[in-house]
Amino acid sequence: MKVVILCGGKGTRLREETEFKPKPLVDVLGRPILWHIMKGYGTAGLNEFVLCLGHKGEMIRDYFLHYSNSRRTSSSSSGRGAPRVRGRGRRGGLAHHVRRHRRADQHGRRIKRVADHIDGDTFMATYGDGVSDIDVDALLHFHESHGRLATITGVHPWSKYGQMDVDSDGVVSHFIEKPRLHEYINGGFFVFDRRVLDYLDDDCVLEREPFERLAAERQLVMYRHEGFWHCMDTYKDYEELNAYEYATAPWRTW
């Protein structure tokens, strides 16, 4: 089963790091965040990736072209599902294809354009800037159990602000600094039936028209993930992810 990873964004809210590299190559604990994402899928035995490139995409291509050489000098990538990649094709259990897109391409178009690299009736997809301890096997089993076309992973975001409970006199009875919210948001980590490709056109935003149509047809189902999830949108997110120790990082499932 192929895993499509969207790697084309400019990362403008993380300009401190993305001025010189694409966001998927921004380091988290000494490795690109893209490496962590791929390792997470590797724990479920999913080790063939289709990378949709855009902004500074040639740097991602070069990273994988030279990955096997850099790996010889580092032992931190050892373990089950360890990425061992060279340019195009397969080596050591992980294969990848890279597809360059116009920088303005929307997510829907990017996925549509890699259809020739997707074989089989089911594929996974996610963004190239979010890590999670999601159980990929459980996600896939959930998708297979409901029989609809698309599964989206719902995650709980953290509030950027403190929350207060206030009585009628204005007295604060309870205060929580930046709590985890009860609502669900789109956390990526999708599972798609191949027929979802028919919902995509050459200029569509995946999260708009295709998802809205799938929802209207009751073909979009949410997988509830109650564990760790963190997207690297801003420099503050970058600092928070890099504050962990590699051995105990909450998204590390390998």
Order of alpha helices (4+ residues) and beta strands (2+ residues): beta-alpha-beta-beta-alpha-beta-alpha-alpha-beta-beta-alpha-beta-beta-alpha-beta-beta-beta-beta-beta-alpha-beta-beta-alpha
